[in-house]
Amino acid sequence: MRYLTGYRVWLGLAIGAVLLFLVAPAVLSDFRLNLLGKYLCFAIIAVGIGLAWGRGGMLTLGQGVFFGLGGYVMAMHMKLDDAGPSGVPDFMRLYGSGTVPAWWEPFRSDIITLIGIVAIPGILALVLGLATFKRKVRGAYFAILSQALAAAFAILLIGNQATTGGTNGLNGFRSFFGFDLTDPANKRMVYFITAGVLLAMVLIVRQLYVSRYGELLVACRDSEERVRFLGYDPANVKTVAYVIAAVMAGIAGALFTVIVGIISPADVGIVPSISMLIGVAIGGRTTLLGPVLGTIAIAWMETSLSESFPSFWIYFQGAVFMLVVAFLPGGLASLGSVLGRLRRPSRPAGPPVDPAGADRPDMVKGSA
């Protein structure tokens, strides 16, 4: 069974690679390909949520925080790069004192920016994970805490217009590590980078699933006390998954900023954080590829319906979510197994057999 599951995963990844790297660039326009790149960013977040929530049981309602941290770090670097050596970003001249804050300066460096995209969300998740899981905070309490963190982060960004752009966020980027973003060829390059990162993240999480750590994570989800009795600390196991999910969200945020061209508080608050979970739940949070496919499908549906029904698309999204939760708790990934059980013919019930008298000749004669 494990071999068959692994075969299906590799087949799915191969099909996904062909679709993302060959079919999509050939059939989609530059605008639609850019939209697909945006969807892939959300899928990267979904892979991490599937690890933390699907396997670890942590309902992470604050992934917008880590997504925003990665996005703002990338945006800060691009604004400084556009301003030139020792230059000041345009919005700081308009809203601020006309000088670059000291905590912005390190992000002029390409290397520090790349490290910050990974390290800042990871360190914050490590501190939060140890602080909450060591105190055995879990379930609804952890979900509410993470949601409150997303709300506080959005308020913090809005209240610091001179350094974060306020409600407008950071936008108007012209270059990406020296590449001109107005060139369609460079935009395609960013799309290919995003597709490659998504496949790499899926492979990493797949290895975690089949490793001993993956078994420990599932055990922590099902029974923390038994794991603690076996000599493991569930807080450490869950913190690792939480950090990995945060790092993936930070990377997705950085790529999202480059592809979309803006990062603002509207992308990191409570509503975006909840939206990040919807696709995971619809696709199947306990599976590997379910969160990816579900998130891409929901993002595509949001774009398509908002173009045709600007005022009603959110109701369609909510209806799909309720239907899946009500009739397919395992997500769309469980649809095949559900249909298989429905098609399987039920065995006719035979006559009851008395186990005490089945082997006694006198009972058989008497019954005759």
C-alpha positions as CSV (number, residue, x, y, z in Angstrom):
1,M,0.0,0.0,0.0
2,R,2.8,2.4,0.8
3,Y,4.4,1.6,-2.6
4,L,1.1,2.3,-4.4
5,T,0.7,5.6,-2.5
6,G,4.2,6.7,-3.3
7,Y,3.6,5.7,-7.0
8,R,0.5,7.9,-7.1
9,V,2.3,10.8,-5.5
10,W,5.2,10.7,-8.0
11,L,2.7,10.3,-10.9
12,G,0.8,13.4,-9.6
13,L,4.0,15.4,-9.3
14,A,5.1,14.4,-12.8
15,I,1.7,15.4,-14.2
16,G,1.8,18.7,-12.3
17,A,5.3,19.5,-13.6
18,V,4.2,18.9,-17.2
19,L,1.1,21.1,-16.7
20,L,2.9,23.9,-14.9
21,F,6.1,24.1,-17.0
22,L,4.9,23.1,-20.4
23,V,1.1,23.3,-20.9
24,A,0.3,26.4,-18.9
25,P,3.0,28.7,-20.5
26,A,1.9,27.4,-24.0
27,V,-1.8,28.0,-23.7
28,L,-2.2,30.9,-21.2
29,S,-1.7,34.5,-22.0
30,D,0.8,36.5,-19.9
31,F,-2.0,37.9,-17.8
32,R,-3.5,34.5,-17.1
33,L,-0.1,33.0,-16.4
34,N,0.6,35.7,-13.9
35,L,-2.7,34.8,-12.2
36,L,-1.7,31.2,-12.1
37,G,1.5,32.2,-10.4
38,K,-0.5,34.0,-7.8
39,Y,-2.6,30.8,-7.2
40,L,0.6,28.8,-6.8
41,C,1.7,31.2,-4.0
42,F,-1.4,30.3,-2.1
43,A,-0.8,26.6,-2.9
44,I,2.7,26.9,-1.2
45,I,0.9,28.2,1.9
46,A,-1.5,25.3,1.7
47,V,1.2,22.7,1.7
48,G,2.5,24.1,5.0
49,I,-1.0,24.3,6.5
50,G,-1.6,20.7,5.4
51,L,1.4,19.7,7.4
52,A,0.5,21.7,10.5
53,W,-3.2,21.3,10.5
54,G,-3.8,18.1,8.6
55,R,-1.1,16.0,10.2
56,G,-0.4,18.0,13.4
57,G,-3.9,19.0,14.3
58,M,-3.0,22.7,14.7
59,L,-5.7,25.0,13.4
60,T,-3.5,27.8,12.1
61,L,-5.7,30.8,11.6
62,G,-2.7,33.2,11.6
63,Q,-0.7,32.2,8.6
64,G,-1.3,35.7,7.1
65,V,1.3,37.0,9.6
66,F,4.1,34.8,8.2
67,F,2.9,35.4,4.7
68,G,3.0,39.2,5.3
69,L,6.5,39.1,6.9
70,G,7.9,37.4,3.9
71,G,6.1,39.7,1.6
72,Y,7.1,42.9,3.4
73,V,10.8,41.8,3.6
74,M,10.8,41.3,-0.2
75,A,8.9,44.6,-0.8
76,M,11.3,46.5,1.4
77,H,14.3,45.1,-0.6
78,M,12.7,46.0,-3.9
79,K,11.7,49.5,-2.8
80,L,15.3,50.1,-1.7
81,D,16.7,48.6,-4.9
82,D,14.5,50.9,-7.0
83,A,15.6,53.9,-5.0
84,G,19.3,53.1,-5.7
85,P,22.3,53.1,-3.4
86,S,21.6,55.2,-0.3
87,G,18.3,56.3,-1.9
88,V,15.0,56.8,-0.1
89,P,11.8,55.1,-1.2
90,D,9.2,57.4,-2.7
91,F,6.5,56.9,-0.1
92,M,8.9,57.8,2.7
93,R,9.4,61.3,1.2
94,L,5.6,61.7,1.0
95,Y,4.6,60.3,4.4
96,G,7.8,60.2,6.5
97,S,10.8,62.3,7.3
98,G,12.6,61.5,4.1
99,T,15.1,59.2,5.7
100,V,15.4,55.4,5.7
101,P,14.9,53.8,9.1
102,A,17.8,51.9,10.5
103,W,15.9,48.6,10.5
104,W,15.3,48.9,6.7
105,E,18.9,49.3,5.8
106,P,20.0,45.7,6.1
107,F,17.5,44.7,3.4
108,R,19.5,46.6,0.7
109,S,21.5,43.4,0.6
110,D,20.3,40.5,-1.6
111,I,21.7,37.9,0.7
112,I,20.2,39.4,3.9
113,T,16.8,39.7,2.2
114,L,16.8,36.0,1.2
115,I,17.8,35.0,4.7
116,G,15.2,37.3,6.2
117,I,12.4,35.9,4.1
118,V,13.1,32.5,5.7
119,A,14.5,33.4,9.1
120,I,12.1,36.1,10.3
121,P,8.9,34.0,9.9
122,G,10.7,30.9,11.2
123,I,12.0,32.6,14.3
124,L,8.7,34.2,15.2
125,A,7.0,30.8,14.7
126,L,9.6,29.1,16.9
127,V,9.0,31.6,19.7
128,L,5.2,31.4,19.5
129,G,5.2,27.7,19.1
130,L,7.3,27.0,22.2
131,A,5.4,29.6,24.2
132,T,2.0,28.1,23.4
133,F,2.7,24.4,23.0
134,K,4.9,24.1,26.1
135,R,1.9,25.5,28.0
136,K,-0.3,22.9,26.3
137,V,-2.4,25.5,24.5
138,R,-4.2,23.8,21.7
139,G,-7.5,23.4,19.9
140,A,-9.8,26.4,19.8
141,Y,-7.6,28.4,22.1
142,F,-4.6,28.1,19.8
143,A,-6.8,29.0,16.8
144,I,-8.1,32.1,18.6
145,L,-4.6,33.1,19.6
146,S,-3.2,32.8,16.1
147,Q,-6.2,34.8,14.7
148,A,-5.7,37.6,17.2
149,L,-2.0,37.7,16.1
150,A,-3.1,38.2,12.5
151,A,-5.4,41.1,13.5
152,A,-2.7,42.7,15.6
153,F,-0.2,42.5,12.8
154,A,-2.6,44.1,10.3
155,I,-3.3,47.0,12.8
156,L,0.5,47.5,13.3
157,L,1.1,47.8,9.6
158,I,-1.8,50.3,9.2
159,G,-0.6,52.4,12.1
160,N,3.0,52.9,10.7
161,Q,2.3,54.6,7.4
162,A,5.7,56.3,7.3
163,T,7.6,53.0,7.3
164,T,5.1,50.3,6.0
165,G,2.9,52.4,3.7
166,G,-0.1,52.1,5.9
167,T,-3.3,50.9,4.3
168,N,-1.8,51.4,0.8
169,G,1.0,48.9,1.6
170,L,4.2,48.8,-0.5
171,N,3.8,48.8,-4.3
172,G,5.2,50.2,-7.5
173,F,8.1,47.8,-7.8
174,R,10.2,48.1,-11.0
175,S,12.9,45.4,-10.5
176,F,13.5,42.0,-8.9
177,F,17.2,41.3,-8.0
178,G,18.3,43.4,-10.9
179,F,15.7,42.0,-13.4
180,D,13.2,44.5,-15.0
181,L,9.7,43.5,-13.9
182,T,8.2,45.3,-16.9
183,D,9.7,42.7,-19.2
184,P,7.3,39.8,-19.9
185,A,10.2,37.4,-20.1
186,N,11.2,38.2,-16.5
187,K,7.6,37.8,-15.3
188,R,7.6,34.4,-16.8
189,M,10.9,33.6,-15.1
190,V,9.2,34.5,-11.7
191,Y,6.3,32.2,-12.6
192,F,8.7,29.3,-13.3
193,I,10.5,30.0,-10.0
194,T,7.2,29.9,-8.1
195,A,6.2,26.6,-9.8
196,G,9.5,25.1,-9.0
197,V,9.3,26.2,-5.3
198,L,5.8,24.7,-5.1
199,L,7.0,21.3,-6.3
200,A,10.0,21.4,-4.0
201,M,7.8,22.1,-1.0
202,V,5.5,19.2,-1.9
203,L,8.5,16.9,-2.1
204,I,9.9,18.2,1.3
205,V,6.5,17.6,3.0
206,R,6.1,14.2,1.3
207,Q,9.5,13.1,2.9
208,L,8.3,14.4,6.2
209,Y,5.1,12.4,5.9
210,V,6.8,9.1,5.3
211,S,9.5,9.7,7.9
212,R,9.5,8.8,11.6
213,Y,8.8,12.5,12.4
214,G,5.6,12.3,10.3
215,E,4.4,9.4,12.4
216,L,5.2,11.3,15.6
217,L,3.3,14.3,14.3
218,V,0.2,12.2,13.6
219,A,0.6,10.6,17.0
220,C,0.7,14.0,18.7
221,R,-2.5,14.9,16.8
222,D,-4.3,11.8,18.0
223,S,-3.0,11.5,21.5
224,E,-0.4,13.8,23.0
225,E,-0.4,11.9,26.3
226,R,0.6,8.7,24.7
227,V,3.5,10.4,22.9
228,R,4.6,12.0,26.2
229,F,4.4,8.6,27.8
230,L,6.8,7.2,25.1
231,G,9.4,9.8,26.0
232,Y,8.8,12.4,23.4
233,D,7.9,16.0,24.0
234,P,4.8,16.8,21.8
235,A,5.5,20.6,22.1
236,N,8.8,20.2,20.2
237,V,7.2,17.9,17.6
238,K,4.4,20.4,16.9
239,T,6.7,23.4,17.0
240,V,8.8,22.0,14.2
241,A,5.7,21.6,11.9
242,Y,4.6,25.1,12.9
243,V,7.9,26.6,12.0
244,I,8.0,24.7,8.6
245,A,4.5,26.0,7.8
246,A,5.6,29.5,8.7
247,V,8.7,29.4,6.5
248,M,6.6,28.2,3.6
249,A,4.1,31.0,4.1
250,G,7.0,33.5,4.2
251,I,8.4,32.3,1.0
252,A,5.0,32.4,-0.6
253,G,4.5,35.9,0.6
254,A,7.8,37.0,-1.0
255,L,6.9,35.4,-4.4
256,F,3.4,36.9,-4.2
257,T,4.8,40.4,-3.7
258,V,6.9,40.0,-6.9
259,I,4.1,38.5,-9.0
260,V,1.2,40.8,-7.9
261,G,3.3,43.9,-7.4
262,I,1.8,44.9,-4.0
263,I,1.7,43.8,-0.4
264,S,-0.7,45.5,2.0
265,P,-2.5,44.9,5.4
266,A,-5.5,43.6,3.3
267,D,-3.4,40.6,2.4
268,V,-2.3,39.6,5.9
269,G,-5.3,40.1,8.3
270,I,-8.0,37.7,9.6
271,V,-10.0,37.3,6.4
272,P,-7.0,36.3,4.3
273,S,-5.8,33.9,7.0
274,I,-9.1,32.2,7.1
275,S,-9.3,32.1,3.3
276,M,-5.9,30.3,3.3
277,L,-7.6,27.4,5.2
278,I,-10.7,27.1,3.0
279,G,-8.8,25.6,0.0
280,V,-7.0,23.2,2.3
281,A,-10.3,22.0,3.9
282,I,-12.0,21.6,0.5
283,G,-9.1,19.8,-1.1
284,G,-8.5,17.4,1.9
285,R,-6.2,18.5,4.7
286,T,-4.9,15.1,5.6
287,T,-3.6,14.4,2.0
288,L,-0.5,15.6,0.3
289,L,-1.8,17.0,-3.0
290,G,-5.4,17.7,-1.8
291,P,-4.5,21.1,-0.2
292,V,-2.6,22.2,-3.4
293,L,-5.4,21.3,-5.8
294,G,-8.2,22.6,-3.5
295,T,-6.4,26.0,-3.0
296,I,-5.8,26.4,-6.7
297,A,-9.4,25.5,-7.5
298,I,-10.8,27.9,-5.0
299,A,-8.5,30.8,-6.1
300,W,-9.5,30.1,-9.7
301,M,-13.2,30.1,-8.8
302,E,-12.8,33.3,-6.9
303,T,-11.3,35.1,-9.9
304,S,-13.8,33.6,-12.4
305,L,-16.9,34.3,-10.3
306,S,-15.8,37.7,-9.3
307,E,-15.4,38.6,-13.0
308,S,-19.0,37.4,-13.8
309,F,-20.7,38.0,-10.4
310,P,-18.8,40.7,-8.5
311,S,-21.3,40.9,-5.7
312,F,-22.1,37.2,-5.3
313,W,-19.0,35.2,-5.8
314,I,-18.3,35.0,-2.0
315,Y,-21.7,33.2,-1.5
316,F,-20.7,30.6,-4.1
317,Q,-17.4,30.0,-2.3
318,G,-19.2,29.7,1.0
319,A,-21.8,27.2,-0.4
320,V,-19.0,25.0,-1.8
321,F,-17.2,25.1,1.5
322,M,-20.4,24.1,3.5
323,L,-21.3,21.3,1.0
324,V,-17.8,19.8,1.2
325,V,-17.7,20.0,5.0
326,A,-21.2,18.5,5.3
327,F,-20.9,15.6,2.8
328,L,-17.1,15.1,2.3
329,P,-15.4,15.8,5.7
330,G,-12.2,14.4,4.2
331,G,-12.3,16.9,1.3
332,L,-12.5,16.4,-2.4
333,A,-9.5,14.0,-2.1
334,S,-11.8,11.5,-0.4
335,L,-14.4,11.6,-3.2
336,G,-12.9,8.5,-4.9
337,S,-13.1,6.3,-1.8
338,V,-16.6,7.5,-1.0
339,L,-17.8,6.6,-4.5
340,G,-16.1,3.3,-4.3
341,R,-18.0,2.4,-1.1
342,L,-21.2,3.4,-2.7
343,R,-20.6,1.3,-5.8
344,R,-19.5,-1.7,-3.8
345,P,-22.3,-4.3,-3.7
346,S,-23.4,-5.3,-0.3
347,R,-23.1,-8.9,0.6
348,P,-26.3,-10.8,1.3
349,A,-26.8,-11.8,4.8
350,G,-26.7,-15.5,5.3
351,P,-28.6,-17.6,7.9
352,P,-27.4,-17.2,11.5
353,V,-25.0,-19.8,12.7
354,D,-24.9,-21.0,16.2
355,P,-21.2,-21.3,17.0
356,A,-21.9,-23.6,20.0
357,G,-23.9,-26.2,18.0
358,A,-22.4,-26.0,14.5
359,D,-20.1,-28.9,15.0
360,R,-22.5,-31.2,17.0
361,P,-24.2,-33.9,14.8
362,D,-27.2,-34.2,17.2
363,M,-27.9,-30.6,16.8
364,V,-27.8,-30.8,13.0
365,K,-30.1,-33.9,13.0
366,G,-32.5,-32.2,15.4
367,S,-32.7,-29.1,13.3
368,A,-33.4,-31.3,10.2
